[in-house]
Amino acid sequence: MPLAAEWEGRGGRHAHPRASWLCPETGGPLPHGELMQAMARKRVVLLGETHDVAEIHRWQLHVTAVLHMLRPALAVGFEMFPLRIQPILDAWVDGAMDTATFIERSEWTQVWGFDPELYLPLFHFCRQQRVKMLALNCHRPLVTRVGQLGWEAIPVEERDGVTPAAPATEAYRDYLAAITGRFAGPDRPEAMAPERFDRFVRAQQCWDRAFACRIADHLAEATDDPLVIGIIGRGHLEYGHGTPHQLRDLGIEDVAVLLPTSEAEHDAAALRGIADAVFRLDMPEPPQSRRALPRAAS
């Protein structure tokens, strides 16, 4: 365990030593074993990511492996795959194809723009341990249509099994505005026009709701009381917005969010409420670049 002095706040900041979990509410350490035991009792644990950082995917694998040991009835949901890929995920876990075939048949280069090597350790873990993989995403054109037109304009049969999102809170809109640069200022001269920002919020919520619906559907259909782990971009998870908010709207309250960080210290006010716990990573490699997605991708 780190020395107590390492955890002392300095001017409203929390120190965060490597290889440790931090409580966002107190800024103090969380014992790894106790935290994992608590997470294993949840219905849903969402592991936030920055898609191009290899060390985050290693961290996700480590957490998933521990939780699988504690809670063998486990499913892992992936933002990367739309629902129509579910049969391919099932076949992969069943051992029906090799890795190259899986990447091709899952349409990886069409549905996701990052190097598959970043994610393959998690995919192989699910296959080796026969852990159910869930396709959490929706048909990409649905996101565009909802953003442009709103849910009411989309016929139910064209919603890809996704129900209309619960309204965005003002706090979520403020959060999204901050990360998109809607508010102009000296360091942010190009503000997003209000109409465009509204379209962006609707599109973001379509993804939030899709992930929540897929998780809720699996929990409703499963007979073994599983824990569902979600591998999802952190912008859909932070501060209880996004997918956690949509899960609550669907009646699923027992949800935790875990986030990684490479920062040695944090602003206490900004950290409060961001997640249930934050883990400090080592970062041996820089982020990888993203390949462009084809415009017609889904």
C-alpha positions in Angstrom: 0.0 0.0 0.0 1.2 3.6 -0.7 2.4 5.7 2.2 -0.3 7.8 3.7 1.6 10.9 2.9 1.3 10.1 -0.8 -2.5 10.6 -0.5 -2.5 14.0 1.1 -4.3 16.6 -0.9 -2.4 19.7 -1.9 -4.4 22.9 -2.7 -7.6 21.1 -3.6 -5.8 18.3 -5.4 -5.6 14.5 -4.8 -2.3 12.6 -5.3 -2.7 9.3 -7.1 0.2 6.8 -7.0 0.6 4.3 -9.8 -1.0 0.9 -9.5 -3.7 2.1 -7.0 -7.4 2.7 -6.9 -8.7 6.1 -5.8 -12.1 7.1 -4.4 -13.3 10.1 -6.3 -15.4 11.3 -3.4 -12.7 11.3 -0.7 -9.5 11.2 -2.7 -8.3 8.3 -0.6 -7.1 4.8 -1.6 -9.5 1.9 -2.2 -8.0 -1.5 -1.4 -8.0 -3.6 -4.6 -9.4 -6.8 -3.1 -12.3 -5.1 -1.3 -13.2 -3.0 -4.4 -13.2 -6.0 -6.7 -15.4 -8.0 -4.2 -17.9 -5.1 -4.2 -17.8 -4.8 -8.0 -18.5 -8.6 -8.3 -21.8 -8.0 -6.4 -23.1 -5.5 -8.9 -25.4 -6.2 -11.9 -23.4 -4.0 -14.2 -19.8 -2.7 -14.2 -18.9 -0.3 -16.9 -15.2 0.0 -17.8 -14.5 3.3 -19.5 -11.9 3.7 -22.2 -10.1 6.1 -24.4 -10.2 3.9 -27.6 -6.6 4.4 -28.8 -4.7 3.7 -25.6 -3.4 0.2 -25.4 -2.7 0.3 -21.7 -6.4 0.9 -21.0 -7.4 -2.2 -22.8 -4.8 -4.2 -20.8 -6.4 -2.7 -17.6 -9.9 -3.7 -18.8 -8.6 -7.3 -19.4 -7.1 -7.4 -15.9 -10.3 -6.2 -14.2 -12.5 -8.5 -16.3 -10.3 -11.5 -15.4 -10.6 -10.7 -11.7 -14.3 -10.2 -11.8 -14.7 -13.5 -13.8 -12.9 -15.3 -11.1 -15.2 -13.8 -8.4 -18.4 -14.0 -10.5 -18.2 -16.8 -13.2 -21.7 -15.9 -14.5 -20.3 -13.1 -16.6 -21.0 -11.4 -20.0 -18.9 -8.7 -21.6 -20.6 -6.1 -23.8 -18.6 -4.2 -26.4 -19.5 -0.8 -27.8 -17.5 -1.7 -31.0 -20.1 -4.2 -32.4 -23.6 -3.4 -33.7 -26.4 -5.9 -32.8 -26.3 -7.5 -36.2 -22.8 -8.8 -35.4 -24.1 -10.8 -32.4 -24.2 -14.2 -34.3 -20.5 -13.7 -35.2 -19.6 -13.0 -31.6 -21.4 -16.2 -30.5 -19.6 -18.2 -33.2 -16.3 -16.8 -32.1 -16.8 -17.7 -28.4 -18.0 -21.2 -29.6 -14.6 -21.7 -31.4 -16.1 -21.7 -34.9 -13.5 -19.5 -36.6 -9.9 -18.3 -36.4 -8.9 -14.8 -35.5 -8.5 -13.5 -39.0 -11.9 -14.8 -40.0 -13.4 -13.3 -36.9 -12.0 -9.9 -37.7 -13.3 -10.2 -41.3 -16.7 -11.5 -40.5 -17.3 -9.1 -37.6 -16.7 -6.3 -40.2 -14.2 -4.7 -37.9 -12.7 -2.3 -40.4 -16.2 -1.1 -41.3 -17.7 -0.7 -37.8 -14.6 0.4 -35.9 -11.6 2.5 -36.7 -8.9 1.3 -34.3 -6.3 -1.5 -34.6 -7.9 -4.8 -33.6 -4.7 -5.7 -31.8 -5.8 -3.3 -29.0 -8.9 -5.4 -28.4 -7.8 -8.9 -29.3 -6.6 -9.9 -25.8 -10.1 -9.2 -24.4 -11.7 -11.1 -27.3 -9.4 -14.1 -26.8 -10.1 -14.1 -23.1 -13.8 -14.3 -23.7 -13.2 -17.2 -26.2 -10.9 -19.1 -23.9 -13.1 -18.8 -20.9 -16.4 -19.2 -22.9 -17.6 -15.8 -21.7 -20.6 -14.4 -23.5 -19.8 -11.4 -25.7 -22.5 -8.9 -26.3 -22.8 -6.5 -29.3 -24.0 -3.3 -27.6 -24.2 -0.9 -30.5 -26.9 -0.1 -33.0 -27.0 0.4 -36.8 -24.9 3.5 -37.3 -27.4 5.3 -39.7 -29.9 5.2 -36.8 -27.6 7.5 -34.8 -27.4 9.9 -37.7 -31.2 9.9 -38.2 -32.0 10.4 -34.6 -29.5 13.2 -34.4 -31.0 15.0 -37.4 -34.7 14.2 -37.0 -35.3 13.0 -33.4 -36.8 9.8 -32.2 -40.4 10.7 -33.2 -39.5 10.7 -36.8 -38.1 7.1 -36.8 -40.6 4.3 -37.2 -40.4 1.8 -34.4 -39.5 -1.0 -36.8 -36.4 1.0 -37.9 -35.0 1.6 -34.4 -32.9 -1.5 -34.3 -34.4 -2.6 -31.0 -33.5 0.6 -29.2 -36.1 2.5 -27.3 -36.2 6.4 -27.1 -33.7 7.8 -24.7 -34.6 9.4 -21.4 -34.2 13.2 -21.8 -30.7 14.5 -21.3 -30.2 16.3 -18.0 -28.9 19.9 -17.9 -25.8 18.5 -16.2 -25.2 16.1 -19.1 -25.8 18.9 -21.7 -23.2 21.0 -19.8 -20.8 18.1 -19.8 -21.2 17.5 -23.5 -20.9 21.3 -24.2 -17.6 21.4 -22.3 -16.1 18.5 -24.3 -17.4 19.7 -27.7 -16.4 23.4 -27.3 -20.0 24.8 -27.7 -19.2 27.7 -25.5 -16.9 30.2 -27.2 -14.0 31.7 -25.3 -10.4 32.9 -25.8 -9.2 29.2 -25.9 -12.3 27.9 -27.8 -13.1 30.4 -30.5 -15.4 28.1 -32.6 -18.5 27.4 -30.6 -20.9 24.8 -31.9 -24.2 26.3 -33.2 -27.2 25.6 -30.9 -29.0 23.5 -33.5 -25.9 21.5 -34.3 -25.3 21.0 -30.6 -28.8 19.7 -30.1 -28.3 17.2 -33.0 -25.0 16.1 -31.3 -26.8 15.5 -28.0 -29.5 13.4 -29.6 -27.0 11.3 -31.4 -24.9 10.8 -28.3 -28.0 9.8 -26.4 -28.9 7.3 -29.2 -25.6 5.5 -28.4 -26.1 5.8 -24.7 -29.5 4.2 -25.0 -28.4 1.5 -27.4 -25.7 0.3 -24.9 -28.2 0.4 -22.0 -30.9 -1.4 -24.0 -28.6 -4.3 -25.0 -27.4 -4.7 -21.4 -30.9 -4.6 -20.0 -32.1 -7.1 -22.6 -29.4 -9.5 -21.7 -30.1 -9.2 -18.0 -33.8 -9.8 -18.6 -33.2 -12.9 -20.8 -30.4 -14.5 -18.8 -31.2 -17.4 -16.4 -27.9 -17.4 -14.5 -28.0 -13.9 -12.8 -25.0 -12.6 -14.7 -22.7 -9.7 -14.1 -22.4 -7.6 -17.2 -19.2 -5.8 -17.9 -19.5 -3.0 -20.5 -16.4 -1.9 -22.6 -17.5 1.6 -23.5 -16.0 5.0 -24.3 -15.6 7.0 -21.1 -17.6 9.9 -22.5 -20.7 7.8 -22.3 -20.1 7.0 -18.6 -18.6 9.8 -16.7 -20.5 11.5 -13.8 -23.4 9.1 -14.0 -24.5 10.6 -17.3 -24.9 8.7 -20.6 -25.4 5.0 -20.3 -25.7 4.9 -16.5 -28.5 7.4 -16.7 -30.2 5.3 -19.4 -29.8 2.1 -17.4 -31.5 3.8 -14.4 -34.3 4.8 -16.7 -34.7 1.1 -17.6 -34.9 0.1 -14.0 -31.3 -1.0 -13.5 -29.8 0.8 -10.5 -27.0 -1.5 -9.4 -24.4 -0.1 -11.7 -20.8 0.9 -11.2 -18.4 2.8 -13.3 -14.6 2.3 -13.2 -12.2 4.6 -15.0 -8.5 4.6 -15.7 -6.2 7.5 -15.6 -2.5 8.3 -16.2 -2.6 11.4 -14.1 -0.4 11.6 -11.0 -2.8 14.0 -9.3 -6.4 15.3 -9.8 -8.4 18.4 -9.1 -10.7 17.3 -6.2 -13.8 19.2 -7.4 -13.5 17.9 -11.0 -13.0 14.3 -9.8 -15.9 14.2 -7.5 -18.7 12.0 -8.9 -16.8 11.0 -12.1 -16.9 7.3 -11.3 -17.1 4.8 -8.4 -13.3 4.3 -8.6 -10.4 5.4 -10.7 -7.2 3.4 -11.3 -3.8 4.9 -12.0 -2.1 3.3 -15.0 1.4 3.1 -16.2 1.7 4.3 -19.8 4.6 2.6 -21.7 3.3 3.5 -25.2 1.7 6.6 -26.7 -1.9 6.3 -28.1 -2.3 4.8 -31.5 -3.8 6.7 -34.4 -7.3 5.9 -35.6 -8.0 4.8 -39.2 -10.8 6.6 -41.0 -14.1 4.8 -41.1 -15.9 4.5 -44.4 -18.8 7.0 -44.6 -21.3 4.2 -45.3 -20.3 2.2 -42.2 -22.9 1.0 -39.8 
